[in-house]
């Protein structure tokens, strides 16, 4: 019996590792294994940012992978939590007619609230970080091309 509350909290806490998909679909849930790729890329970006600073271009390209994966998992937790009991049992407990595992309780609601809070925060932070670093890079490149042009005009009047 797949429990809805446990699924919501697994998705929120261990979502980027894909453990919620392994819980719901077994070891053949390919999306659970696939979630590791952007999570590990984003984690590598965080390690590079800590080692080389946030001016490292590869780190600011990789960090949003982790952020968007976290936000997507929070959205998935909300979808699981808001699924009605009949649909939950049809999807994840097909052999049970009236399973209590698909019921919504206060822990499910707390998981929904935490997912909404965490998902929104991470999504907005990832978007802001990405755009800030992108535009700073564009300005830096513009300054570098202006400096190069000025040096070219000084040497070739």
C-alpha positions as a Markdown table, in Angstrom:
| # | Residue | x | y | z |
|---|---|---|---|---|
| 1 | Unk | 0.0 | 0.0 | 0.0 |
| 2 | Unk | 1.5 | 3.3 | -1.1 |
| 3 | Unk | 0.8 | 6.0 | 1.4 |
| 4 | Unk | 0.0 | 9.5 | 0.1 |
| 5 | Unk | 1.4 | 11.4 | 3.1 |
| 6 | Unk | 4.6 | 9.4 | 3.0 |
| 7 | Unk | 4.8 | 10.1 | -0.8 |
| 8 | Unk | 4.4 | 13.9 | -0.3 |
| 9 | Unk | 7.1 | 14.0 | 2.3 |
| 10 | Unk | 9.5 | 11.7 | 0.4 |
| 11 | Unk | 9.0 | 13.9 | -2.7 |
| 12 | Unk | 9.7 | 17.1 | -0.8 |
| 13 | Unk | 12.7 | 15.8 | 1.2 |
| 14 | Unk | 14.4 | 13.3 | -1.1 |
| 15 | Unk | 12.8 | 14.4 | -4.5 |
| 16 | Unk | 16.0 | 15.3 | -6.3 |
| 17 | Unk | 17.4 | 11.9 | -5.5 |
| 18 | Unk | 14.4 | 10.2 | -7.0 |
| 19 | Unk | 13.5 | 8.1 | -3.9 |
| 20 | Unk | 9.9 | 9.0 | -4.1 |
| 21 | Unk | 9.7 | 7.6 | -7.6 |
| 22 | Unk | 11.4 | 4.4 | -6.4 |
| 23 | Unk | 8.9 | 4.2 | -3.6 |
| 24 | Unk | 5.9 | 4.7 | -5.9 |
| 25 | Unk | 7.0 | 2.8 | -9.0 |
| 26 | Unk | 9.7 | 0.4 | -7.8 |
| 27 | Unk | 13.3 | 0.1 | -9.0 |
| 28 | Unk | 12.1 | 0.2 | -12.6 |
| 29 | Unk | 10.8 | 3.8 | -12.2 |
| 30 | Unk | 13.2 | 5.2 | -14.8 |
| 31 | Unk | 12.4 | 8.8 | -14.0 |
| 32 | Unk | 13.6 | 8.2 | -10.4 |
| 33 | Unk | 17.0 | 7.3 | -11.7 |
| 34 | Unk | 17.0 | 10.1 | -14.3 |
| 35 | Unk | 16.4 | 12.7 | -11.5 |
| 36 | Unk | 19.9 | 12.1 | -10.3 |
| 37 | Unk | 21.5 | 13.6 | -13.3 |
| 38 | Unk | 20.3 | 17.3 | -12.9 |
| 39 | Unk | 20.7 | 17.0 | -9.1 |
| 40 | Unk | 24.3 | 15.9 | -9.4 |
| 41 | Unk | 25.1 | 18.5 | -12.0 |
| 42 | Unk | 23.6 | 21.2 | -9.8 |
| 43 | Unk | 25.5 | 19.8 | -6.8 |
| 44 | Unk | 28.7 | 20.0 | -8.8 |
| 45 | Unk | 27.9 | 23.6 | -9.7 |
| 46 | Unk | 27.4 | 24.4 | -6.0 |
| 47 | Unk | 30.8 | 22.8 | -5.2 |
| 48 | Unk | 32.5 | 24.8 | -7.9 |
| 49 | Unk | 30.9 | 28.0 | -6.7 |
| 50 | Unk | 32.2 | 27.3 | -3.2 |
| 51 | Unk | 35.6 | 26.5 | -4.5 |
| 52 | Unk | 36.1 | 29.2 | -7.2 |
| 53 | Unk | 33.4 | 31.8 | -6.2 |
| 54 | Unk | 30.2 | 32.7 | -8.0 |
| 55 | Unk | 32.2 | 34.3 | -10.9 |
| 56 | Unk | 32.9 | 30.8 | -12.2 |
| 57 | Unk | 30.8 | 30.5 | -15.4 |
| 58 | Unk | 30.3 | 26.8 | -15.2 |
| 59 | Unk | 29.0 | 27.0 | -11.7 |
| 60 | Unk | 26.3 | 29.6 | -12.6 |
| 61 | Unk | 25.3 | 27.4 | -15.5 |
| 62 | Unk | 25.0 | 24.3 | -13.4 |
| 63 | Unk | 23.5 | 25.6 | -10.1 |
| 64 | Unk | 20.0 | 26.2 | -11.6 |
| 65 | Unk | 19.7 | 22.5 | -12.5 |
| 66 | Unk | 19.5 | 21.7 | -8.8 |
| 67 | Unk | 17.1 | 24.6 | -8.2 |
| 68 | Unk | 14.7 | 23.7 | -10.9 |
| 69 | Unk | 14.8 | 20.0 | -9.9 |
| 70 | Unk | 14.0 | 21.0 | -6.3 |
| 71 | Unk | 11.1 | 23.2 | -7.5 |
| 72 | Unk | 9.8 | 20.5 | -9.8 |
| 73 | Unk | 9.8 | 17.9 | -7.0 |
| 74 | Unk | 8.0 | 20.4 | -4.8 |
| 75 | Unk | 5.4 | 20.8 | -7.5 |
| 76 | Unk | 5.1 | 17.0 | -7.8 |
| 77 | Unk | 4.6 | 16.8 | -4.0 |
| 78 | Unk | 1.7 | 19.2 | -4.3 |
| 79 | Unk | 0.2 | 17.2 | -7.1 |
| 80 | Unk | 0.4 | 14.0 | -5.0 |
| 81 | Unk | -1.0 | 15.7 | -2.0 |
| 82 | Unk | -4.0 | 17.2 | -3.8 |
| 83 | Unk | -4.9 | 14.0 | -5.6 |
| 84 | Unk | -8.2 | 12.7 | -4.4 |
| 85 | Unk | -8.4 | 9.3 | -2.7 |
| 86 | Unk | -10.1 | 7.4 | -5.5 |
| 87 | Unk | -7.6 | 8.5 | -8.1 |
| 88 | Unk | -4.6 | 7.9 | -5.7 |
| 89 | Unk | -5.8 | 4.3 | -5.0 |
| 90 | Unk | -6.5 | 3.7 | -8.7 |
| 91 | Unk | -3.0 | 4.9 | -9.6 |
| 92 | Unk | -0.8 | 3.6 | -6.8 |
| 93 | Unk | -2.9 | 1.0 | -5.0 |
| 94 | Unk | -4.9 | -0.7 | -7.8 |
| 95 | Unk | -5.6 | -3.9 | -5.8 |
| 96 | Unk | -7.2 | -2.1 | -2.8 |
| 97 | Unk | -10.7 | -0.9 | -3.0 |
| 98 | Unk | -11.0 | 1.4 | 0.0 |
| 99 | Unk | -7.4 | 1.9 | 1.1 |
| 100 | Unk | -6.8 | 4.3 | 4.0 |
| 101 | Unk | -3.3 | 4.9 | 2.5 |
| 102 | Unk | -4.8 | 7.3 | 0.0 |
| 103 | Unk | -6.5 | 9.5 | 2.6 |
| 104 | Unk | -5.4 | 13.0 | 3.3 |
| 105 | Unk | -4.6 | 14.0 | 6.8 |
| 106 | Unk | -3.0 | 16.9 | 8.6 |
| 107 | Unk | 0.5 | 15.7 | 7.9 |
| 108 | Unk | -0.3 | 15.7 | 4.2 |
| 109 | Unk | -1.5 | 19.3 | 4.5 |
| 110 | Unk | 1.7 | 20.3 | 6.3 |
| 111 | Unk | 3.7 | 18.6 | 3.5 |
| 112 | Unk | 1.7 | 20.6 | 0.9 |
| 113 | Unk | 2.3 | 23.9 | 2.7 |
| 114 | Unk | 6.0 | 23.1 | 3.1 |
| 115 | Unk | 6.2 | 22.1 | -0.6 |
| 116 | Unk | 4.6 | 25.3 | -1.7 |
| 117 | Unk | 6.9 | 27.4 | 0.5 |
| 118 | Unk | 10.1 | 25.6 | -0.5 |
| 119 | Unk | 9.2 | 25.2 | -4.2 |
| 120 | Unk | 8.3 | 28.8 | -4.7 |
| 121 | Unk | 11.4 | 30.0 | -2.8 |
| 122 | Unk | 13.8 | 27.8 | -4.7 |
| 123 | Unk | 12.2 | 28.5 | -8.1 |
| 124 | Unk | 12.4 | 32.3 | -7.6 |
| 125 | Unk | 15.9 | 32.1 | -6.3 |
| 126 | Unk | 17.1 | 30.0 | -9.2 |
| 127 | Unk | 15.5 | 32.3 | -11.8 |
| 128 | Unk | 17.0 | 35.4 | -10.0 |
| 129 | Unk | 20.4 | 33.8 | -9.7 |
| 130 | Unk | 20.4 | 32.7 | -13.4 |
| 131 | Unk | 19.3 | 36.0 | -14.8 |
| 132 | Unk | 21.6 | 38.0 | -12.6 |
| 133 | Unk | 24.7 | 36.0 | -13.5 |
| 134 | Unk | 23.7 | 36.0 | -17.2 |
| 135 | Unk | 23.3 | 39.8 | -17.4 |
| 136 | Unk | 26.4 | 40.4 | -15.4 |
| 137 | Unk | 28.3 | 38.2 | -17.9 |
| 138 | Unk | 26.8 | 40.2 | -20.8 |
| 139 | Unk | 27.8 | 43.5 | -19.3 |
| 140 | Unk | 31.3 | 42.1 | -18.6 |
| 141 | Unk | 31.6 | 41.0 | -22.2 |
| 142 | Unk | 30.5 | 44.4 | -23.4 |
| 143 | Unk | 33.1 | 46.1 | -21.3 |
| 144 | Unk | 35.8 | 43.8 | -22.6 |
| 145 | Unk | 34.9 | 44.4 | -26.2 |
| 146 | Unk | 34.9 | 48.2 | -25.6 |
| 147 | Unk | 38.3 | 48.0 | -24.0 |
| 148 | Unk | 39.6 | 45.9 | -26.9 |
| 149 | Unk | 38.2 | 48.4 | -29.4 |
| 150 | Unk | 39.7 | 51.3 | -27.5 |
| 151 | Unk | 43.1 | 49.6 | -27.5 |
| 152 | Unk | 42.8 | 48.9 | -31.2 |
| 153 | Unk | 42.1 | 52.6 | -32.0 |
| 154 | Unk | 45.0 | 53.8 | -29.8 |
| 155 | Unk | 47.5 | 51.5 | -31.6 |
| 156 | Unk | 46.1 | 52.2 | -35.1 |
| 157 | Unk | 45.1 | 55.9 | -35.2 |
